[in-house]
């Protein structure tokens, strides 16, 4: 089974700055890590490989230093790493990112299953996984908490819902996005780290993935960040105490003083 896992390298801190001109994150000098939700995706792909056989290819779109994130996944047990990088991709929104990743995945040959983390912690949109599936015209299931069974032609999963879960069976090839409840990511072994250090990372730029230039980067993004800011901290409300009749009287008086009720 050919499994592709899409990952993202994200800031490993909440102390990030925004470029005032582009509205994008300033990543220089900021510690970078594998997006935590993507680690669950990598772990699940490795477990599937261990169960039914196959190969796990990890793909990321980002600057050259994102190669480190790919090596971290290879150290866990993934087989190959692919870095999609080009200055033309800078400033991509979720649509342009989905488009670029889908074009990169097409270059990898036959794919049976694509796994993504449910969302990235720096954007929290949860749009890229479904976006890739749409670009590739593949069925997908989001918010997967368990893979019940998988074969060469189909996969049965539990999809997390607000009031429980659904059991969904989907034909393959297809895409799933997973939540943290699906597994516990393994720690990389020393052997895995040594293998990752020597691994050959395949680099794909815009010229190698047959993209349309007007669909790339900031200029090709339908949405743009116009302003980003840290919300002002608000002080807590007034705390009142006493017997119930007294509390009701105080609350009633406060509501009228605020003009909530006239």
C-alpha positions as a Python dict, from the first residue, in 0.01 Angstrom:
ca = {
    (1, 'X'): (0, 0, 0),
    (2, 'X'): (131, 342, -100),
    (3, 'X'): (61, 592, 177),
    (4, 'X'): (134, 964, 160),
    (5, 'X'): (137, 1176, 476),
    (6, 'X'): (121, 1553, 447),
    (7, 'X'): (295, 1738, 729),
    (8, 'X'): (380, 2097, 812),
    (9, 'X'): (665, 2255, 1002),
    (10, 'X'): (522, 2509, 1248),
    (11, 'X'): (664, 2749, 1509),
    (12, 'X'): (738, 2571, 1835),
    (13, 'X'): (640, 2879, 2035),
    (14, 'X'): (348, 3118, 2075),
    (15, 'X'): (586, 3416, 2064),
    (16, 'X'): (566, 3478, 1691),
    (17, 'X'): (563, 3799, 1490),
    (18, 'X'): (367, 3895, 1180),
    (19, 'X'): (513, 4061, 872),
    (20, 'X'): (305, 4384, 852),
    (21, 'X'): (331, 4397, 473),
    (22, 'X'): (235, 4039, 382),
    (23, 'X'): (38, 3935, 692),
    (24, 'X'): (244, 3614, 709),
    (25, 'X'): (442, 3469, 998),
    (26, 'X'): (804, 3573, 1045),
    (27, 'X'): (975, 3236, 1089),
    (28, 'X'): (1338, 3346, 1094),
    (29, 'X'): (1499, 3276, 1429),
    (30, 'X'): (1194, 3089, 1560),
    (31, 'X'): (1218, 2726, 1673),
    (32, 'X'): (1033, 2499, 1432),
    (33, 'X'): (873, 2158, 1498),
    (34, 'X'): (653, 1907, 1321),
    (35, 'X'): (290, 2012, 1357),
    (36, 'X'): (168, 1798, 1652),
    (37, 'X'): (-147, 1677, 1475),
    (38, 'X'): (67, 1560, 1183),
    (39, 'X'): (267, 1334, 1414),
    (40, 'X'): (-52, 1133, 1471),
    (41, 'X'): (-92, 1106, 1094),
    (42, 'X'): (264, 978, 1054),
    (43, 'X'): (219, 728, 1337),
    (44, 'X'): (-104, 593, 1186),
    (45, 'X'): (59, 555, 845),
    (46, 'X'): (345, 357, 998),
    (47, 'X'): (99, 133, 1184),
    (48, 'X'): (-88, 61, 860),
    (49, 'X'): (240, -24, 688),
    (50, 'X'): (333, -258, 973),
    (51, 'X'): (-5, -430, 945),
    (52, 'X'): (-59, -465, 569),
    (53, 'X'): (279, -371, 419),
    (54, 'X'): (365, -88, 184),
    (55, 'X'): (560, 236, 185),
    (56, 'X'): (510, 565, 370),
    (57, 'X'): (604, 885, 189),
    (58, 'X'): (603, 1210, 386),
    (59, 'X'): (546, 1537, 201),
    (60, 'X'): (577, 1895, 319),
    (61, 'X'): (557, 2235, 156),
    (62, 'X'): (777, 2500, 309),
    (63, 'X'): (1117, 2670, 319),
    (64, 'X'): (1439, 2467, 285),
    (65, 'X'): (1467, 2420, 663),
    (66, 'X'): (1142, 2219, 657),
    (67, 'X'): (1369, 1930, 555),
    (68, 'X'): (1432, 1883, 929),
    (69, 'X'): (1064, 1803, 983),
    (70, 'X'): (1080, 1535, 714),
    (71, 'X'): (1383, 1377, 878),
    (72, 'X'): (1198, 1368, 1211),
    (73, 'X'): (921, 1166, 1042),
    (74, 'X'): (1170, 931, 877),
    (75, 'X'): (1327, 877, 1220),
    (76, 'X'): (984, 764, 1343),
    (77, 'X'): (960, 505, 1066),
    (78, 'X'): (850, 675, 743),
    (79, 'X'): (1034, 560, 430),
    (80, 'X'): (1077, 866, 208),
    (81, 'X'): (1067, 1245, 240),
    (82, 'X'): (965, 1503, -22),
    (83, 'X'): (1016, 1877, 21),
    (84, 'X'): (808, 2104, -201),
    (85, 'X'): (986, 2437, -185),
    (86, 'X'): (1013, 2746, -400),
    (87, 'X'): (1000, 3120, -338),
    (88, 'X'): (695, 3122, -564),
    (89, 'X'): (502, 2936, -292),
    (90, 'X'): (559, 3201, -23),
    (91, 'X'): (245, 3350, 129),
    (92, 'X'): (12, 3072, 10),
    (93, 'X'): (-328, 3056, 176),
    (94, 'X'): (-505, 2724, 233),
    (95, 'X'): (-637, 2710, -126),
    (96, 'X'): (-296, 2774, -284),
    (97, 'X'): (-133, 2534, -37),
    (98, 'X'): (-383, 2260, -121),
    (99, 'X'): (-326, 2318, -490),
    (100, 'X'): (53, 2305, -462),
    (101, 'X'): (53, 1995, -240),
    (102, 'X'): (-190, 1816, -472),
    (103, 'X'): (41, 1882, -768),
    (104, 'X'): (335, 1754, -568),
    (105, 'X'): (149, 1437, -470),
    (106, 'X'): (65, 1371, -835),
    (107, 'X'): (438, 1348, -901),
    (108, 'X'): (480, 1064, -650),
    (109, 'X'): (301, 809, -864),
    (110, 'X'): (25, 576, -751),
    (111, 'X'): (-122, 662, -411),
    (112, 'X'): (-369, 448, -217),
    (113, 'X'): (-420, 661, 92),
    (114, 'X'): (-335, 1017, 196),
    (115, 'X'): (-330, 1098, 568),
    (116, 'X'): (-320, 1449, 717),
    (117, 'X'): (-344, 1585, 1068),
    (118, 'X'): (-682, 1750, 1128),
    (119, 'X'): (-528, 2098, 1129),
    (120, 'X'): (-208, 2297, 1178),
    (121, 'X'): (-161, 2471, 1512),
    (122, 'X'): (-47, 2795, 1348),
    (123, 'X'): (-352, 2836, 1126),
    (124, 'X'): (-622, 2614, 1281),
    (125, 'X'): (-826, 2614, 960),
    (126, 'X'): (-854, 2236, 905),
    (127, 'X'): (-898, 2315, 534),
    (128, 'X'): (-585, 2181, 365),
    (129, 'X'): (-660, 1808, 398),
    (130, 'X'): (-1009, 1834, 244),
    (131, 'X'): (-867, 2085, -6),
    (132, 'X'): (-609, 1835, -130),
    (133, 'X'): (-878, 1569, -169),
    (134, 'X'): (-1092, 1810, -369),
    (135, 'X'): (-802, 1909, -595),
    (136, 'X'): (-723, 1541, -660),
    (137, 'X'): (-1091, 1446, -696),
    (138, 'X'): (-1066, 1191, -414),
    (139, 'X'): (-1319, 1096, -147),
    (140, 'X'): (-1223, 1197, 207),
    (141, 'X'): (-1327, 1160, 569),
    (142, 'X'): (-1224, 1423, 824),
    (143, 'X'): (-1182, 1398, 1203),
    (144, 'X'): (-1099, 1026, 1202),
    (145, 'X'): (-1040, 887, 1552),
    (146, 'X'): (-993, 519, 1459),
    (147, 'X'): (-925, 306, 1154),
    (148, 'X'): (-1131, -10, 1199),
    (149, 'X'): (-1011, -191, 888),
    (150, 'X'): (-830, -129, 562),
    (151, 'X'): (-780, -321, 240),
    (152, 'X'): (-644, -244, -104),
    (153, 'X'): (-984, -116, -212),
    (154, 'X'): (-1150, 39, 94),
    (155, 'X'): (-1110, 173, 445),
    (156, 'X'): (-1354, 175, 738),
    (157, 'X'): (-1310, 446, 1001),
    (158, 'X'): (-1472, 606, 1302),
    (159, 'X'): (-1535, 976, 1244),
    (160, 'X'): (-1554, 1191, 1556),
    (161, 'X'): (-1875, 1390, 1597),
    (162, 'X'): (-1996, 1628, 1867),
    (163, 'X'): (-2235, 1369, 2011),
    (164, 'X'): (-2032, 1051, 1948),
    (165, 'X'): (-1894, 904, 1628),
    (166, 'X'): (-1998, 776, 1286),
    (167, 'X'): (-1868, 461, 1121),
    (168, 'X'): (-1781, 543, 760),
    (169, 'X'): (-1659, 312, 485),
    (170, 'X'): (-1480, 476, 193),
    (171, 'X'): (-1336, 347, -131),
    (172, 'X'): (-966, 390, -196),
    (173, 'X'): (-774, 581, -311),
    (174, 'X'): (-889, 846, -67),
    (175, 'X'): (-784, 1086, 206),
    (176, 'X'): (-843, 1104, 580),
    (177, 'X'): (-757, 1365, 840),
    (178, 'X'): (-695, 1233, 1190),
    (179, 'X'): (-742, 1364, 1543),
    (180, 'X'): (-515, 1308, 1842),
    (181, 'X'): (-742, 1038, 1985),
    (182, 'X'): (-635, 798, 1710),
    (183, 'X'): (-301, 690, 1863),
    (184, 'X'): (8, 782, 2062),
    (185, 'X'): (302, 876, 1835),
    (186, 'X'): (614, 670, 1896),
    (187, 'X'): (951, 808, 1996),
    (188, 'X'): (1220, 782, 1732),
    (189, 'X'): (1476, 511, 1800),
    (190, 'X'): (1852, 566, 1774),
    (191, 'X'): (1852, 346, 1464),
    (192, 'X'): (1573, 554, 1317),
    (193, 'X'): (1758, 878, 1385),
    (194, 'X'): (2070, 744, 1217),
    (195, 'X'): (1868, 636, 913),
    (196, 'X'): (1696, 975, 897),
    (197, 'X'): (2029, 1156, 908),
    (198, 'X'): (2148, 968, 599),
    (199, 'X'): (1815, 974, 414),
    (200, 'X'): (1796, 1141, 74),
    (201, 'X'): (1526, 1409, 72),
    (202, 'X'): (1373, 1471, -271),
    (203, 'X'): (1330, 1843, -341),
    (204, 'X'): (1055, 1956, -577),
    (205, 'X'): (1035, 2317, -695),
    (206, 'X'): (769, 2483, -909),
    (207, 'X'): (930, 2367, -1232),
    (208, 'X'): (911, 2000, -1128),
    (209, 'X'): (543, 1975, -1031),
    (210, 'X'): (366, 2125, -1334),
    (211, 'X'): (187, 2410, -1157),
    (212, 'X'): (14, 2716, -1298),
    (213, 'X'): (208, 3019, -1174),
    (214, 'X'): (-101, 3236, -1124),
    (215, 'X'): (-225, 2987, -862),
    (216, 'X'): (84, 3004, -643),
    (217, 'X'): (187, 3196, -336),
    (218, 'X'): (48, 3524, -212),
    (219, 'X'): (-64, 3648, -554),
    (220, 'X'): (-243, 3321, -628),
    (221, 'X'): (-425, 3310, -295),
    (222, 'X'): (-797, 3403, -297),
    (223, 'X'): (-775, 3501, 71),
    (224, 'X'): (-516, 3719, 242),
    (225, 'X'): (-449, 3821, 601),
    (226, 'X'): (-516, 4194, 624),
    (227, 'X'): (-443, 4232, 994),
    (228, 'X'): (-328, 4006, 1276),
    (229, 'X'): (-317, 4101, 1643),
    (230, 'X'): (-319, 3963, 1995),
    (231, 'X'): (-663, 4016, 2156),
    (232, 'X'): (-668, 4249, 2454),
    (233, 'X'): (-696, 4074, 2787),
    (234, 'X'): (-1023, 4140, 2962),
    (235, 'X'): (-1061, 4149, 3337),
    (236, 'X'): (-1295, 3906, 3509),
    (237, 'X'): (-1650, 3995, 3598),
    (238, 'X'): (-1774, 4094, 3939),
    (239, 'X'): (-1813, 3808, 4183),
    (240, 'X'): (-2112, 3819, 4416),
    (241, 'X'): (-2188, 3597, 4712),
    (242, 'X'): (-2458, 3551, 4972),
    (243, 'X'): (-2792, 3379, 5017),
    (244, 'X'): (-3004, 3309, 4712),
    (245, 'X'): (-3265, 3584, 4773),
    (246, 'X'): (-2986, 3836, 4819),
    (247, 'X'): (-2805, 3716, 4504),
    (248, 'X'): (-3122, 3741, 4296),
    (249, 'X'): (-3175, 4097, 4418),
    (250, 'X'): (-2816, 4197, 4334),
    (251, 'X'): (-2833, 4034, 3991),
    (252, 'X'): (-3167, 4199, 3915),
    (253, 'X'): (-3028, 4539, 4012),
    (254, 'X'): (-2713, 4489, 3804),
    (255, 'X'): (-2911, 4392, 3492),
    (256, 'X'): (-3117, 4709, 3513),
    (257, 'X'): (-2810, 4926, 3582),
    (258, 'X'): (-2642, 4787, 3268),
    (259, 'X'): (-2950, 4858, 3059),
    (260, 'X'): (-2988, 4493, 2957),
    (261, 'X'): (-3352, 4506, 3061),
    (262, 'X'): (-3562, 4822, 3047),
}
